[in-house]
Amino acid sequence: MFVPIYEYRCPRGHVFERFQRITDPRPEVCDVCGEGPVEVVLYPVPVHFKGSGFYSTDYGRGSRRTDGSKEGGESEGTKKDDKKDEKAAAKD
């Protein structure tokens, strides 16, 4: 059966390890000097992101358009109406 290793630190700065189950009570005093209370020492877990999509330069890469048209859901009818408005404004 697997038993995790826990690391503890006392008020004087001593660090010690214990092999114990999660359900076992944590030690109240230091194994080295007998001072208490002790605190659990936690270490950050390394995380490695692999592949595309994790950087700001990768965001939205698949939705880019290569034909030069605008994104925003404009339909062909809207574009034609805009051209009519531009011609009417130019005549005035």
PDB file of N, CA, C and O in Angstrom:
ATOM      1  N   MET A   1       0.828  -1.172   0.000  1.00  0.00           N
ATOM      2  CA  MET A   1       0.000   0.000   0.000  1.00  0.00           C
ATOM      3  C   MET A   1       0.883   1.249   0.000  1.00  0.00           C
ATOM      4  O   MET A   1       1.942   1.272   0.626  1.00  0.00           O
ATOM      5  N   PHE A   2       0.437   2.277  -0.704  1.00  0.00           N
ATOM      6  CA  PHE A   2       1.205   3.516  -0.815  1.00  0.00           C
ATOM      7  C   PHE A   2       0.932   4.417   0.383  1.00  0.00           C
ATOM      8  O   PHE A   2      -0.222   4.678   0.724  1.00  0.00           O
ATOM      9  N   VAL A   3       1.992   4.887   1.012  1.00  0.00           N
ATOM     10  CA  VAL A   3       1.873   5.809   2.139  1.00  0.00           C
ATOM     11  C   VAL A   3       2.614   7.091   1.759  1.00  0.00           C
ATOM     12  O   VAL A   3       3.817   7.053   1.499  1.00  0.00           O
ATOM     13  N   PRO A   4       1.904   8.232   1.723  1.00  0.00           N
ATOM     14  CA  PRO A   4       2.568   9.478   1.319  1.00  0.00           C
ATOM     15  C   PRO A   4       3.554   9.995   2.361  1.00  0.00           C
ATOM     16  O   PRO A   4       3.479   9.657   3.542  1.00  0.00           O
ATOM     17  N   ILE A   5       4.470  10.814   1.892  1.00  0.00           N
ATOM     18  CA  ILE A   5       5.461  11.456   2.763  1.00  0.00           C
ATOM     19  C   ILE A   5       4.987  12.881   3.017  1.00  0.00           C
ATOM     20  O   ILE A   5       4.705  13.626   2.078  1.00  0.00           O
ATOM     21  N   TYR A   6       4.900  13.250   4.270  1.00  0.00           N
ATOM     22  CA  TYR A   6       4.526  14.609   4.653  1.00  0.00           C
ATOM     23  C   TYR A   6       5.735  15.291   5.276  1.00  0.00           C
ATOM     24  O   TYR A   6       6.503  14.669   6.010  1.00  0.00           O
ATOM     25  N   GLU A   7       5.894  16.561   4.979  1.00  0.00           N
ATOM     26  CA  GLU A   7       7.008  17.325   5.523  1.00  0.00           C
ATOM     27  C   GLU A   7       6.434  18.382   6.463  1.00  0.00           C
ATOM     28  O   GLU A   7       5.459  19.060   6.137  1.00  0.00           O
ATOM     29  N   TYR A   8       7.055  18.510   7.632  1.00  0.00           N
ATOM     30  CA  TYR A   8       6.591  19.449   8.652  1.00  0.00           C
ATOM     31  C   TYR A   8       7.727  20.387   9.049  1.00  0.00           C
ATOM     32  O   TYR A   8       8.904  20.062   8.895  1.00  0.00           O
ATOM     33  N   ARG A   9       7.348  21.568   9.567  1.00  0.00           N
ATOM     34  CA  ARG A   9       8.333  22.557  10.042  1.00  0.00           C
ATOM     35  C   ARG A   9       7.898  23.028  11.426  1.00  0.00           C
ATOM     36  O   ARG A   9       6.722  23.304  11.665  1.00  0.00           O
ATOM     37  N   CYS A  10       8.862  23.114  12.325  1.00  0.00           N
ATOM     38  CA  CYS A  10       8.574  23.570  13.688  1.00  0.00           C
ATOM     39  C   CYS A  10       8.833  25.078  13.792  1.00  0.00           C
ATOM     40  O   CYS A  10       9.369  25.672  12.857  1.00  0.00           O
ATOM     41  N   PRO A  11       8.459  25.705  14.918  1.00  0.00           N
ATOM     42  CA  PRO A  11       8.689  27.147  15.086  1.00  0.00           C
ATOM     43  C   PRO A  11      10.166  27.544  15.059  1.00  0.00           C
ATOM     44  O   PRO A  11      10.486  28.692  14.749  1.00  0.00           O
ATOM     45  N   ARG A  12      11.060  26.625  15.376  1.00  0.00           N
ATOM     46  CA  ARG A  12      12.497  26.921  15.352  1.00  0.00           C
ATOM     47  C   ARG A  12      13.102  26.747  13.961  1.00  0.00           C
ATOM     48  O   ARG A  12      14.271  27.069  13.751  1.00  0.00           O
ATOM     49  N   GLY A  13      12.315  26.239  13.005  1.00  0.00           N
ATOM     50  CA  GLY A  13      12.797  26.108  11.629  1.00  0.00           C
ATOM     51  C   GLY A  13      13.252  24.723  11.227  1.00  0.00           C
ATOM     52  O   GLY A  13      13.647  24.520  10.078  1.00  0.00           O
ATOM     53  N   HIS A  14      13.209  23.757  12.142  1.00  0.00           N
ATOM     54  CA  HIS A  14      13.582  22.392  11.774  1.00  0.00           C
ATOM     55  C   HIS A  14      12.533  21.818  10.833  1.00  0.00           C
ATOM     56  O   HIS A  14      11.334  22.028  11.016  1.00  0.00           O
ATOM     57  N   VAL A  15      12.998  21.096   9.829  1.00  0.00           N
ATOM     58  CA  VAL A  15      12.095  20.444   8.873  1.00  0.00           C
ATOM     59  C   VAL A  15      12.313  18.943   8.985  1.00  0.00           C
ATOM     60  O   VAL A  15      13.448  18.467   8.980  1.00  0.00           O
ATOM     61  N   PHE A  16      11.209  18.198   9.088  1.00  0.00           N
ATOM     62  CA  PHE A  16      11.303  16.746   9.182  1.00  0.00           C
ATOM     63  C   PHE A  16      10.173  16.113   8.372  1.00  0.00           C
ATOM     64  O   PHE A  16       9.151  16.738   8.088  1.00  0.00           O
ATOM     65  N   GLU A  17      10.398  14.837   8.008  1.00  0.00           N
ATOM     66  CA  GLU A  17       9.437  14.112   7.179  1.00  0.00           C
ATOM     67  C   GLU A  17       8.798  12.989   7.980  1.00  0.00           C
ATOM     68  O   GLU A  17       9.382  12.451   8.920  1.00  0.00           O
ATOM     69  N   ARG A  18       7.568  12.652   7.571  1.00  0.00           N
ATOM     70  CA  ARG A  18       6.864  11.523   8.166  1.00  0.00           C
ATOM     71  C   ARG A  18       6.167  10.736   7.065  1.00  0.00           C
ATOM     72  O   ARG A  18       5.547  11.314   6.173  1.00  0.00           O
ATOM     73  N   PHE A  19       6.274   9.416   7.135  1.00  0.00           N
ATOM     74  CA  PHE A  19       5.499   8.533   6.280  1.00  0.00           C
ATOM     75  C   PHE A  19       4.223   8.222   7.050  1.00  0.00           C
ATOM     76  O   PHE A  19       4.270   7.543   8.076  1.00  0.00           O
ATOM     77  N   GLN A  20       3.094   8.706   6.572  1.00  0.00           N
ATOM     78  CA  GLN A  20       1.852   8.451   7.286  1.00  0.00           C
ATOM     79  C   GLN A  20       0.652   8.513   6.353  1.00  0.00           C
ATOM     80  O   GLN A  20       0.704   9.133   5.291  1.00  0.00           O
ATOM     81  N   ARG A  21      -0.416   7.868   6.764  1.00  0.00           N
ATOM     82  CA  ARG A  21      -1.659   7.884   6.002  1.00  0.00           C
ATOM     83  C   ARG A  21      -2.346   9.244   6.171  1.00  0.00           C
ATOM     84  O   ARG A  21      -2.038   9.999   7.093  1.00  0.00           O
ATOM     85  N   ILE A  22      -3.267   9.533   5.276  1.00  0.00           N
ATOM     86  CA  ILE A  22      -4.029  10.779   5.370  1.00  0.00           C
ATOM     87  C   ILE A  22      -4.857  10.803   6.651  1.00  0.00           C
ATOM     88  O   ILE A  22      -5.046  11.860   7.252  1.00  0.00           O
ATOM     89  N   THR A  23      -5.340   9.661   7.060  1.00  0.00           N
ATOM     90  CA  THR A  23      -6.190   9.578   8.249  1.00  0.00           C
ATOM     91  C   THR A  23      -5.406   9.626   9.567  1.00  0.00           C
ATOM     92  O   THR A  23      -5.996   9.834  10.628  1.00  0.00           O
ATOM     93  N   ASP A  24      -4.089   9.435   9.508  1.00  0.00           N
ATOM     94  CA  ASP A  24      -3.283   9.506  10.724  1.00  0.00           C
ATOM     95  C   ASP A  24      -3.217  10.942  11.234  1.00  0.00           C
ATOM     96  O   ASP A  24      -3.180  11.883  10.441  1.00  0.00           O
ATOM     97  N   PRO A  25      -3.201  11.113  12.568  1.00  0.00           N
ATOM     98  CA  PRO A  25      -3.096  12.482  13.097  1.00  0.00           C
ATOM     99  C   PRO A  25      -1.717  13.073  12.828  1.00  0.00           C
ATOM    100  O   PRO A  25      -0.709  12.367  12.852  1.00  0.00           O
ATOM    101  N   ARG A  26      -1.690  14.376  12.572  1.00  0.00           N
ATOM    102  CA  ARG A  26      -0.397  15.010  12.326  1.00  0.00           C
ATOM    103  C   ARG A  26       0.353  15.204  13.635  1.00  0.00           C
ATOM    104  O   ARG A  26      -0.266  15.309  14.694  1.00  0.00           O
ATOM    105  N   PRO A  27       1.672  15.252  13.577  1.00  0.00           N
ATOM    106  CA  PRO A  27       2.447  15.398  14.815  1.00  0.00           C
ATOM    107  C   PRO A  27       2.194  16.762  15.455  1.00  0.00           C
ATOM    108  O   PRO A  27       1.943  17.750  14.764  1.00  0.00           O
ATOM    109  N   GLU A  28       2.266  16.799  16.776  1.00  0.00           N
ATOM    110  CA  GLU A  28       2.033  18.053  17.500  1.00  0.00           C
ATOM    111  C   GLU A  28       3.343  18.747  17.863  1.00  0.00           C
ATOM    112  O   GLU A  28       3.371  19.960  18.070  1.00  0.00           O
ATOM    113  N   VAL A  29       4.437  17.967  17.939  1.00  0.00           N
ATOM    114  CA  VAL A  29       5.736  18.538  18.298  1.00  0.00           C
ATOM    115  C   VAL A  29       6.788  18.096  17.293  1.00  0.00           C
ATOM    116  O   VAL A  29       6.610  17.101  16.590  1.00  0.00           O
ATOM    117  N   CYS A  30       7.881  18.839  17.231  1.00  0.00           N
ATOM    118  CA  CYS A  30       8.989  18.569  16.316  1.00  0.00           C
ATOM    119  C   CYS A  30       9.731  17.297  16.725  1.00  0.00           C
ATOM    120  O   CYS A  30       9.960  17.054  17.910  1.00  0.00           O
ATOM    121  N   ASP A  31      10.102  16.492  15.732  1.00  0.00           N
ATOM    122  CA  ASP A  31      10.887  15.286  15.995  1.00  0.00           C
ATOM    123  C   ASP A  31      12.317  15.625  16.412  1.00  0.00           C
ATOM    124  O   ASP A  31      12.961  14.822  17.087  1.00  0.00           O
ATOM    125  N   VAL A  32      12.828  16.799  16.026  1.00  0.00           N
ATOM    126  CA  VAL A  32      14.217  17.167  16.297  1.00  0.00           C
ATOM    127  C   VAL A  32      14.367  17.808  17.672  1.00  0.00           C
ATOM    128  O   VAL A  32      15.215  17.397  18.464  1.00  0.00           O
ATOM    129  N   CYS A  33      13.527  18.834  17.958  1.00  0.00           N
ATOM    130  CA  CYS A  33      13.731  19.592  19.199  1.00  0.00           C
ATOM    131  C   CYS A  33      12.574  19.501  20.189  1.00  0.00           C
ATOM    132  O   CYS A  33      12.729  19.905  21.341  1.00  0.00           O
ATOM    133  N   GLY A  34      11.425  18.985  19.777  1.00  0.00           N
ATOM    134  CA  GLY A  34      10.299  18.848  20.691  1.00  0.00           C
ATOM    135  C   GLY A  34       9.412  20.074  20.792  1.00  0.00           C
ATOM    136  O   GLY A  34       8.465  20.081  21.578  1.00  0.00           O
ATOM    137  N   GLU A  35       9.695  21.115  20.012  1.00  0.00           N
ATOM    138  CA  GLU A  35       8.859  22.334  20.021  1.00  0.00           C
ATOM    139  C   GLU A  35       7.586  22.098  19.221  1.00  0.00           C
ATOM    140  O   GLU A  35       7.552  21.255  18.324  1.00  0.00           O
ATOM    141  N   GLY A  36       6.558  22.835  19.547  1.00  0.00           N
ATOM    142  CA  GLY A  36       5.303  22.734  18.811  1.00  0.00           C
ATOM    143  C   GLY A  36       4.616  24.080  18.771  1.00  0.00           C
ATOM    144  O   GLY A  36       5.058  24.984  19.481  1.00  0.00           O
ATOM    145  N   PRO A  37       3.629  24.267  18.037  1.00  0.00           N
ATOM    146  CA  PRO A  37       3.022  23.341  17.079  1.00  0.00           C
ATOM    147  C   PRO A  37       3.801  23.334  15.763  1.00  0.00           C
ATOM    148  O   PRO A  37       4.523  24.278  15.443  1.00  0.00           O
ATOM    149  N   VAL A  38       3.637  22.259  15.020  1.00  0.00           N
ATOM    150  CA  VAL A  38       4.308  22.146  13.722  1.00  0.00           C
ATOM    151  C   VAL A  38       3.311  22.455  12.614  1.00  0.00           C
ATOM    152  O   VAL A  38       2.101  22.316  12.795  1.00  0.00           O
ATOM    153  N   GLU A  39       3.825  22.872  11.478  1.00  0.00           N
ATOM    154  CA  GLU A  39       2.966  23.168  10.321  1.00  0.00           C
ATOM    155  C   GLU A  39       3.406  22.321   9.135  1.00  0.00           C
ATOM    156  O   GLU A  39       4.577  21.963   9.005  1.00  0.00           O
ATOM    157  N   VAL A  40       2.450  22.011   8.281  1.00  0.00           N
ATOM    158  CA  VAL A  40       2.728  21.216   7.079  1.00  0.00           C
ATOM    159  C   VAL A  40       3.430  22.114   6.062  1.00  0.00           C
ATOM    160  O   VAL A  40       3.027  23.257   5.848  1.00  0.00           O
ATOM    161  N   VAL A  41       4.484  21.586   5.438  1.00  0.00           N
ATOM    162  CA  VAL A  41       5.197  22.317   4.398  1.00  0.00           C
ATOM    163  C   VAL A  41       4.619  21.886   3.051  1.00  0.00           C
ATOM    164  O   VAL A  41       4.609  20.699   2.726  1.00  0.00           O
ATOM    165  N   LEU A  42       4.141  22.850   2.277  1.00  0.00           N
ATOM    166  CA  LEU A  42       3.568  22.561   0.964  1.00  0.00           C
ATOM    167  C   LEU A  42       4.484  23.108  -0.126  1.00  0.00           C
ATOM    168  O   LEU A  42       5.058  24.189   0.011  1.00  0.00           O
ATOM    169  N   TYR A  43       4.606  22.363  -1.184  1.00  0.00           N
ATOM    170  CA  TYR A  43       5.421  22.769  -2.317  1.00  0.00           C
ATOM    171  C   TYR A  43       4.538  22.885  -3.552  1.00  0.00           C
ATOM    172  O   TYR A  43       3.606  22.096  -3.712  1.00  0.00           O
ATOM    173  N   PRO A  44       4.808  23.854  -4.434  1.00  0.00           N
ATOM    174  CA  PRO A  44       4.007  23.976  -5.653  1.00  0.00           C
ATOM    175  C   PRO A  44       4.256  22.798  -6.595  1.00  0.00           C
ATOM    176  O   PRO A  44       5.356  22.248  -6.656  1.00  0.00           O
ATOM    177  N   VAL A  45       3.235  22.439  -7.305  1.00  0.00           N
ATOM    178  CA  VAL A  45       3.326  21.338  -8.253  1.00  0.00           C
ATOM    179  C   VAL A  45       3.734  21.897  -9.607  1.00  0.00           C
ATOM    180  O   VAL A  45       3.146  22.878 -10.062  1.00  0.00           O
ATOM    181  N   PRO A  46       4.723  21.302 -10.264  1.00  0.00           N
ATOM    182  CA  PRO A  46       5.120  21.817 -11.584  1.00  0.00           C
ATOM    183  C   PRO A  46       4.049  21.506 -12.627  1.00  0.00           C
ATOM    184  O   PRO A  46       3.500  20.405 -12.665  1.00  0.00           O
ATOM    185  N   VAL A  47       3.762  22.501 -13.476  1.00  0.00           N
ATOM    186  CA  VAL A  47       2.782  22.335 -14.539  1.00  0.00           C
ATOM    187  C   VAL A  47       3.460  22.696 -15.849  1.00  0.00           C
ATOM    188  O   VAL A  47       4.054  23.767 -15.970  1.00  0.00           O
ATOM    189  N   HIS A  48       3.373  21.809 -16.827  1.00  0.00           N
ATOM    190  CA  HIS A  48       3.977  22.045 -18.139  1.00  0.00           C
ATOM    191  C   HIS A  48       2.867  22.044 -19.179  1.00  0.00           C
ATOM    192  O   HIS A  48       2.189  21.035 -19.372  1.00  0.00           O
ATOM    193  N   PHE A  49       2.681  23.179 -19.849  1.00  0.00           N
ATOM    194  CA  PHE A  49       1.683  23.271 -20.903  1.00  0.00           C
ATOM    195  C   PHE A  49       2.338  22.922 -22.218  1.00  0.00           C
ATOM    196  O   PHE A  49       3.338  23.529 -22.600  1.00  0.00           O
ATOM    197  N   LYS A  50       1.780  21.948 -22.913  1.00  0.00           N
ATOM    198  CA  LYS A  50       2.332  21.525 -24.192  1.00  0.00           C
ATOM    199  C   LYS A  50       1.275  21.683 -25.268  1.00  0.00           C
ATOM    200  O   LYS A  50       0.085  21.509 -25.006  1.00  0.00           O
ATOM    201  N   GLY A  51       1.696  22.006 -26.455  1.00  0.00           N
ATOM    202  CA  GLY A  51       0.770  22.156 -27.572  1.00  0.00           C
ATOM    203  C   GLY A  51       0.411  23.613 -27.791  1.00  0.00           C
ATOM    204  O   GLY A  51       0.909  24.502 -27.100  1.00  0.00           O
ATOM    205  N   SER A  52      -0.456  23.844 -28.756  1.00  0.00           N
ATOM    206  CA  SER A  52      -0.833  25.218 -29.074  1.00  0.00           C
ATOM    207  C   SER A  52      -2.054  25.623 -28.266  1.00  0.00           C
ATOM    208  O   SER A  52      -2.767  24.774 -27.728  1.00  0.00           O
ATOM    209  N   GLY A  53      -2.289  26.928 -28.185  1.00  0.00           N
ATOM    210  CA  GLY A  53      -3.458  27.441 -27.509  1.00  0.00           C
ATOM    211  C   GLY A  53      -3.216  27.931 -26.104  1.00  0.00           C
ATOM    212  O   GLY A  53      -4.169  28.342 -25.442  1.00  0.00           O
ATOM    213  N   PHE A  54      -1.982  27.910 -25.608  1.00  0.00           N
ATOM    214  CA  PHE A  54      -1.704  28.308 -24.239  1.00  0.00           C
ATOM    215  C   PHE A  54      -1.099  29.703 -24.122  1.00  0.00           C
ATOM    216  O   PHE A  54      -0.908  30.196 -23.010  1.00  0.00           O
ATOM    217  N   TYR A  55      -0.801  30.336 -25.225  1.00  0.00           N
ATOM    218  CA  TYR A  55      -0.196  31.659 -25.182  1.00  0.00           C
ATOM    219  C   TYR A  55      -1.109  32.660 -25.851  1.00  0.00           C
ATOM    220  O   TYR A  55      -1.969  32.281 -26.646  1.00  0.00           O
ATOM    221  N   SER A  56      -0.934  33.942 -25.538  1.00  0.00           N
ATOM    222  CA  SER A  56      -1.808  34.968 -26.111  1.00  0.00           C
ATOM    223  C   SER A  56      -1.640  35.056 -27.628  1.00  0.00           C
ATOM    224  O   SER A  56      -2.567  35.473 -28.323  1.00  0.00           O
ATOM    225  N   THR A  57      -0.483  34.671 -28.149  1.00  0.00           N
ATOM    226  CA  THR A  57      -0.283  34.707 -29.600  1.00  0.00           C
ATOM    227  C   THR A  57      -1.017  33.571 -30.297  1.00  0.00           C
ATOM    228  O   THR A  57      -1.257  33.640 -31.502  1.00  0.00           O
ATOM    229  N   ASP A  58      -1.374  32.532 -29.558  1.00  0.00           N
ATOM    230  CA  ASP A  58      -2.094  31.403 -30.134  1.00  0.00           C
ATOM    231  C   ASP A  58      -3.601  31.577 -30.055  1.00  0.00           C
ATOM    232  O   ASP A  58      -4.335  30.863 -30.739  1.00  0.00           O
ATOM    233  N   TYR A  59      -4.078  32.502 -29.241  1.00  0.00           N
ATOM    234  CA  TYR A  59      -5.505  32.634 -29.004  1.00  0.00           C
ATOM    235  C   TYR A  59      -6.227  33.055 -30.274  1.00  0.00           C
ATOM    236  O   TYR A  59      -5.844  34.036 -30.911  1.00  0.00           O
ATOM    237  N   GLY A  60      -7.246  32.336 -30.638  1.00  0.00           N
ATOM    238  CA  GLY A  60      -8.069  32.696 -31.779  1.00  0.00           C
ATOM    239  C   GLY A  60      -7.429  32.433 -33.123  1.00  0.00           C
ATOM    240  O   GLY A  60      -7.910  32.947 -34.133  1.00  0.00           O
ATOM    241  N   ARG A  61      -6.391  31.673 -33.173  1.00  0.00           N
ATOM    242  CA  ARG A  61      -5.661  31.445 -34.418  1.00  0.00           C
ATOM    243  C   ARG A  61      -6.559  30.792 -35.472  1.00  0.00           C
ATOM    244  O   ARG A  61      -6.432  31.101 -36.657  1.00  0.00           O
ATOM    245  N   GLY A  62      -7.447  29.911 -35.073  1.00  0.00           N
ATOM    246  CA  GLY A  62      -8.289  29.192 -36.019  1.00  0.00           C
ATOM    247  C   GLY A  62      -9.393  30.040 -36.622  1.00  0.00           C
ATOM    248  O   GLY A  62      -9.940  29.665 -37.659  1.00  0.00           O
ATOM    249  N   SER A  63      -9.747  31.172 -36.014  1.00  0.00           N
ATOM    250  CA  SER A  63     -10.864  31.965 -36.508  1.00  0.00           C
ATOM    251  C   SER A  63     -10.424  33.120 -37.406  1.00  0.00           C
ATOM    252  O   SER A  63     -11.261  33.929 -37.805  1.00  0.00           O
ATOM    253  N   ARG A  64      -9.161  33.218 -37.729  1.00  0.00           N
ATOM    254  CA  ARG A  64      -8.682  34.295 -38.607  1.00  0.00           C
ATOM    255  C   ARG A  64      -9.162  34.063 -40.025  1.00  0.00           C
ATOM    256  O   ARG A  64      -9.220  32.927 -40.495  1.00  0.00           O
ATOM    257  N   ARG A  65      -9.503  35.143 -40.699  1.00  0.00           N
ATOM    258  CA  ARG A  65      -9.947  35.035 -42.082  1.00  0.00           C
ATOM    259  C   ARG A  65      -8.820  35.488 -42.996  1.00  0.00           C
ATOM    260  O   ARG A  65      -8.116  36.454 -42.703  1.00  0.00           O
ATOM    261  N   THR A  66      -8.661  34.795 -44.083  1.00  0.00           N
ATOM    262  CA  THR A  66      -7.577  35.125 -45.004  1.00  0.00           C
ATOM    263  C   THR A  66      -8.070  35.920 -46.209  1.00  0.00           C
ATOM    264  O   THR A  66      -7.255  36.421 -46.984  1.00  0.00           O
ATOM    265  N   ASP A  67      -9.408  36.048 -46.388  1.00  0.00           N
ATOM    266  CA  ASP A  67      -9.913  36.760 -47.558  1.00  0.00           C
ATOM    267  C   ASP A  67     -10.020  38.262 -47.330  1.00  0.00           C
ATOM    268  O   ASP A  67     -10.443  38.972 -48.242  1.00  0.00           O
ATOM    269  N   GLY A  68      -9.666  38.770 -46.180  1.00  0.00           N
ATOM    270  CA  GLY A  68      -9.645  40.202 -45.931  1.00  0.00           C
ATOM    271  C   GLY A  68     -10.991  40.769 -45.519  1.00  0.00           C
ATOM    272  O   GLY A  68     -11.092  41.977 -45.304  1.00  0.00           O
ATOM    273  N   SER A  69     -12.017  39.962 -45.400  1.00  0.00           N
ATOM    274  CA  SER A  69     -13.322  40.483 -45.001  1.00  0.00           C
ATOM    275  C   SER A  69     -13.358  40.719 -43.507  1.00  0.00           C
ATOM    276  O   SER A  69     -12.567  40.150 -42.755  1.00  0.00           O
ATOM    277  N   LYS A  70     -14.285  41.565 -43.084  1.00  0.00           N
ATOM    278  CA  LYS A  70     -14.397  41.915 -41.677  1.00  0.00           C
ATOM    279  C   LYS A  70     -15.095  40.811 -40.913  1.00  0.00           C
ATOM    280  O   LYS A  70     -15.991  40.140 -41.425  1.00  0.00           O
ATOM    281  N   GLU A  71     -14.656  40.638 -39.661  1.00  0.00           N
ATOM    282  CA  GLU A  71     -15.379  39.754 -38.780  1.00  0.00           C
ATOM    283  C   GLU A  71     -16.383  40.590 -38.038  1.00  0.00           C
ATOM    284  O   GLU A  71     -16.110  41.750 -37.730  1.00  0.00           O
ATOM    285  N   GLY A  72     -17.495  40.057 -37.753  1.00  0.00           N
ATOM    286  CA  GLY A  72     -18.502  40.811 -37.031  1.00  0.00           C
ATOM    287  C   GLY A  72     -19.880  40.433 -37.494  1.00  0.00           C
ATOM    288  O   GLY A  72     -20.866  41.029 -37.060  1.00  0.00           O
ATOM    289  N   GLY A  73     -19.970  39.459 -38.361  1.00  0.00           N
ATOM    290  CA  GLY A  73     -21.260  38.959 -38.749  1.00  0.00           C
ATOM    291  C   GLY A  73     -21.965  39.797 -39.795  1.00  0.00           C
ATOM    292  O   GLY A  73     -23.187  39.700 -39.911  1.00  0.00           O
ATOM    293  N   GLU A  74     -21.269  40.605 -40.552  1.00  0.00           N
ATOM    294  CA  GLU A  74     -21.909  41.393 -41.596  1.00  0.00           C
ATOM    295  C   GLU A  74     -22.326  40.481 -42.734  1.00  0.00           C
ATOM    296  O   GLU A  74     -21.568  39.609 -43.159  1.00  0.00           O
ATOM    297  N   SER A  75     -23.512  40.687 -43.210  1.00  0.00           N
ATOM    298  CA  SER A  75     -23.977  39.899 -44.335  1.00  0.00           C
ATOM    299  C   SER A  75     -23.790  40.703 -45.615  1.00  0.00           C
ATOM    300  O   SER A  75     -23.489  41.895 -45.561  1.00  0.00           O
ATOM    301  N   GLU A  76     -23.963  40.067 -46.747  1.00  0.00           N
ATOM    302  CA  GLU A  76     -23.821  40.744 -48.033  1.00  0.00           C
ATOM    303  C   GLU A  76     -24.860  41.847 -48.184  1.00  0.00           C
ATOM    304  O   GLU A  76     -24.577  42.892 -48.769  1.00  0.00           O
ATOM    305  N   GLY A  77     -26.067  41.617 -47.657  1.00  0.00           N
ATOM    306  CA  GLY A  77     -27.116  42.634 -47.747  1.00  0.00           C
ATOM    307  C   GLY A  77     -26.738  43.896 -47.009  1.00  0.00           C
ATOM    308  O   GLY A  77     -27.024  44.994 -47.485  1.00  0.00           O
ATOM    309  N   THR A  78     -26.106  43.770 -45.866  1.00  0.00           N
ATOM    310  CA  THR A  78     -25.672  44.927 -45.088  1.00  0.00           C
ATOM    311  C   THR A  78     -24.614  45.706 -45.849  1.00  0.00           C
ATOM    312  O   THR A  78     -24.641  46.936 -45.863  1.00  0.00           O
ATOM    313  N   LYS A  79     -23.683  45.008 -46.482  1.00  0.00           N
ATOM    314  CA  LYS A  79     -22.639  45.676 -47.249  1.00  0.00           C
ATOM    315  C   LYS A  79     -23.230  46.450 -48.413  1.00  0.00           C
ATOM    316  O   LYS A  79     -22.784  47.562 -48.697  1.00  0.00           O
ATOM    317  N   LYS A  80     -24.222  45.894 -49.095  1.00  0.00           N
ATOM    318  CA  LYS A  80     -24.864  46.588 -50.222  1.00  0.00           C
ATOM    319  C   LYS A  80     -25.591  47.825 -49.745  1.00  0.00           C
ATOM    320  O   LYS A  80     -25.537  48.863 -50.406  1.00  0.00           O
ATOM    321  N   ASP A  81     -26.278  47.740 -48.601  1.00  0.00           N
ATOM    322  CA  ASP A  81     -26.976  48.898 -48.057  1.00  0.00           C
ATOM    323  C   ASP A  81     -26.003  50.008 -47.712  1.00  0.00           C
ATOM    324  O   ASP A  81     -26.309  51.183 -47.915  1.00  0.00           O
ATOM    325  N   ASP A  82     -24.817  49.650 -47.185  1.00  0.00           N
ATOM    326  CA  ASP A  82     -23.805  50.641 -46.856  1.00  0.00           C
ATOM    327  C   ASP A  82     -23.319  51.349 -48.114  1.00  0.00           C
ATOM    328  O   ASP A  82     -23.104  52.561 -48.097  1.00  0.00           O
ATOM    329  N   LYS A  83     -23.143  50.607 -49.207  1.00  0.00           N
ATOM    330  CA  LYS A  83     -22.686  51.212 -50.455  1.00  0.00           C
ATOM    331  C   LYS A  83     -23.728  52.174 -51.006  1.00  0.00           C
ATOM    332  O   LYS A  83     -23.377  53.223 -51.547  1.00  0.00           O
ATOM    333  N   LYS A  84     -25.029  51.825 -50.872  1.00  0.00           N
ATOM    334  CA  LYS A  84     -26.101  52.711 -51.322  1.00  0.00           C
ATOM    335  C   LYS A  84     -26.088  53.997 -50.525  1.00  0.00           C
ATOM    336  O   LYS A  84     -26.262  55.079 -51.087  1.00  0.00           O
ATOM    337  N   ASP A  85     -25.881  53.892 -49.205  1.00  0.00           N
ATOM    338  CA  ASP A  85     -25.829  55.081 -48.357  1.00  0.00           C
ATOM    339  C   ASP A  85     -24.645  55.970 -48.720  1.00  0.00           C
ATOM    340  O   ASP A  85     -24.761  57.195 -48.697  1.00  0.00           O
ATOM    341  N   GLU A  86     -23.500  55.361 -49.055  1.00  0.00           N
ATOM    342  CA  GLU A  86     -22.332  56.137 -49.442  1.00  0.00           C
ATOM    343  C   GLU A  86     -22.572  56.890 -50.742  1.00  0.00           C
ATOM    344  O   GLU A  86     -22.160  58.043 -50.870  1.00  0.00           O
ATOM    345  N   LYS A  87     -23.246  56.243 -51.730  1.00  0.00           N
ATOM    346  CA  LYS A  87     -23.538  56.897 -53.012  1.00  0.00           C
ATOM    347  C   LYS A  87     -24.507  58.037 -52.811  1.00  0.00           C
ATOM    348  O   LYS A  87     -24.354  59.090 -53.429  1.00  0.00           O
ATOM    349  N   ALA A  88     -25.525  57.849 -51.942  1.00  0.00           N
ATOM    350  CA  ALA A  88     -26.508  58.902 -51.687  1.00  0.00           C
ATOM    351  C   ALA A  88     -25.840  60.084 -51.010  1.00  0.00           C
ATOM    352  O   ALA A  88     -26.164  61.230 -51.322  1.00  0.00           O
ATOM    353  N   ALA A  89     -24.913  59.834 -50.088  1.00  0.00           N
ATOM    354  CA  ALA A  89     -24.210  60.906 -49.406  1.00  0.00           C
ATOM    355  C   ALA A  89     -23.295  61.659 -50.354  1.00  0.00           C
ATOM    356  O   ALA A  89     -23.103  62.865 -50.200  1.00  0.00           O
ATOM    357  N   ALA A  90     -22.724  60.960 -51.339  1.00  0.00           N
ATOM    358  CA  ALA A  90     -21.829  61.610 -52.284  1.00  0.00           C
ATOM    359  C   ALA A  90     -22.602  62.530 -53.229  1.00  0.00           C
ATOM    360  O   ALA A  90     -22.057  63.547 -53.658  1.00  0.00           O
ATOM    361  N   LYS A  91     -23.864  62.207 -53.570  1.00  0.00           N
ATOM    362  CA  LYS A  91     -24.672  63.048 -54.442  1.00  0.00           C
ATOM    363  C   LYS A  91     -25.100  64.312 -53.747  1.00  0.00           C
ATOM    364  O   LYS A  91     -25.291  65.330 -54.414  1.00  0.00           O
ATOM    365  N   ASP A  92     -25.261  64.300 -52.439  1.00  0.00           N
ATOM    366  CA  ASP A  92     -25.743  65.484 -51.713  1.00  0.00           C
ATOM    367  C   ASP A  92     -24.716  66.512 -51.568  1.00  0.00           C
ATOM    368  O   ASP A  92     -24.973  67.563 -50.981  1.00  0.00           O
TER     369      ASP A  92
END
